[in-house]
């Protein structure tokens, strides 16, 4: 470095320190810095079907992970309500828009923050559907036929096996990849679907030279929430299996009271059934230590389920009260909610359009 350039550099730095450079304001640097930051951030996409109010399984399995990533500055988060994924099983058209908003309200109530996350409704970004059609060209029919969720639906509702049901994971892959998301906070029940998205990624990248990242599950401690009935997972479609985020203390107590139990002691702590469900809820809401105490009691003096259930109901309710308060705040201001959705859709659409254009070009679509 020669003397004159050093002098110039020093002078430049001097000016910067005194803040007198007229063309570069601090704000410019701030925006520029943020831009660079956003380019390096990892993306997150998650969604929940529009089945009305959320339950504890959604909250622990998905929403908690969504919150954790939203509050991590390394991530840029997109959270939607998957209303298009709700119409592949019988539904009430007059109710759908309301059901969709119920989920949005629960997101906001739980702390999904429009300042930090892009919140939107899936069907408002029609690019998802177009991309999913393009993706459907790289996944075989046989592959989708073998998905556990599809097979389950065929068994449970044989009269309602429509094309959209088969298409479910392809649309989900488009939901994720259109934002080039790396991380997907979802419960374990969604893993087979995520696997399809990863397969789409590999195929699209190798066939068309695209640069989709392979999305991965972001796991929370509650990635697997068992049903209150003691069998299967907590699910909106199984009556009596779930606790809603909007349930009051009395309702929670009544629901827990119905969880099937045993005589409260034995030489092996059950790993399935109602008792296992209760213990995993204790673990999640009262901590691992408390759960271990109950497990010890089971092997020795025995558990009094009535006491366990009362206490558990109270602790669950305590965690839900602030969520419920926040919900009623937003319920009273639906205009605000609508504004959040308009802004969210605008932002999401911008990213979605960019990705779709890239894929169309790579696939030779004019
Ligand atoms: N299939 C998810 C569910 O049933 C909802 C969903 C749709 C989703 N698209 C998604 C989840 C994309 C994560 C990412 O809850």
Boltz pocket constraint, residues with backbone or C-beta under 6 A from the ligand:
constraints:
  - pocket:
      binder: B
      contacts: [[A, 45], [A, 46], [A, 47], [A, 48], [A, 49], [A, 82], [A, 85], [A, 171], [A, 172], [A, 175], [A, 176], [A, 184], [A, 185], [A, 186], [A, 190], [A, 193]]
      max_distance: 6.0
